[in-house]
Amino acid sequence: MGVTRIRGVNVADWNVVYVGDSYQAKKDDHICLDSTAAIFVTLPSNPSKSDRVKVTDIGGDCVSNNCTVLRNGEKIMKLEENDIIALDYATVIYTYLNEEFGWIKEFVSIGVS
């Protein structure tokens, strides 16, 4: 499926991207996963405070086909570990805070398991 960008669409200042393969996220991306296969999303390198990335499972199959969020050298929730989204229809926003905490996760939609 690859990546499809929606041009001229302003959805609360997000850059909406449809993804069916692994993807290198950019600041302000709203990544919509098709989740028909496992996907790797790499968070941006050298983030600044308040940089954000939103990931949504629009395919509804992240329980079977997990999305692994690669931290790209930064922490996620103060841990030096990658994150896994394994809930169908889940939406998670990653917002960069600082070097100590790294990316902070906010669950916008819990989805179903």
C-alpha angles and dihedrals in degrees: 000000000000122000128323120188121202109223122206093015117124109193102173090312094303122137099227113215127178110213132191097161136041112301140196104224123221129204111286095014117149100202114202109198121209087200096200085131135016111285134199118211116190116207117230119278121239095016123191127219111288095017107143143193125189122204122193128180101220091164091063096221107099091119089067097027106037123206111226113205109207113213095214094217096314127102124255113213090346091304128113091224136105117247128237125209106205103160123099113245092004122156121203128180117205113201120183114231110168145306093282098052100019115187115009117210123223119185107217093173122014095203122196132292 
